[in-house]
C-alpha cells in the first residue's frame, strides 16, 4: 500500500524538547541533508565522520562533529551514548559492499545496544526493492553484475539487522533510483513497504531527509524496508 506524507501530517518536533541524534556518514550528501533537517526541527546532532578535518563547515551550535567508525562497535557506542536515535548514511566504496554493510550493521546493532539507543534508521538502495512478490530490481537478468554485487551488500545488511534483538527498533529507508542532490524540498513524499513505488521514482535529498526525521520523531515503521519517493 502506498501512503502519502506531507509536512502538515508530520509536524516538526518541538524545539523546546529536542532529541539528540547521532548521524553516521554525516559528511556525505544524504548525511548533510539529514543533519540540516534535524537542526531545522530543533534537534541536537552529533555528526560522526571518519576525519573531522575534512568537514570544517559541518559543525555549529546544534551540531557537534566527532571522529567515529560505523563498522566499529566501540566507536559507535562512544559516539551514540546519551542520544535518542541514530542514522546511518555512511558508505565506503573502497571496501567490498557486503563486507562494509554487514560490518556496519553488526557494529551499529551492538554499539547502539551498549549505548542504550533504541532507534536506528539506515539508508538502503532501490535495487533491493521488489517489483513483484519475491522479485527484486537486482534480480532482472539484464541487471549489470557490478551493481548486483553492490546491491547484495544492502541485502546482507538487511538480513543482519533482522537478527538484532528486540531492544533495537530499526528501519531501512530506501530512496528511488533517481536520488536528486540538487532538487528543492517539497515537504511531501510517498511510502510503500518493501516494494517499488509507482511513478517517476524520484526524490530530492531534502525530502528524503524529511522521511528519515519523520521516522525518528514519530516512528511509524519498524524492521522493514520503507521505500520513499515524491
Buried (B, 14 or more C-beta within 10 A) or exposed (E): EEEEBEEEEBEBBEEEEBBBBBBBBBBBBBBBBBBBBBBBBBBBBBBBBBEBEEBEEBBEEBBBBBEBBBBBBEBBBBBBBEBBBBBBBBBBEEBBBBEBBBBBBBBBBBBBBBBEBBBBBBBBBBBBBBEEEEEBBBBEEEBEEEBBEBBBBBBBBBEBBEEBEEEBBBBBBBBBBBBBEEBEBBEBBBBBBBBBBEEEBBBBBBBBBBBBBBBBBEBEBEBBBBBBBB
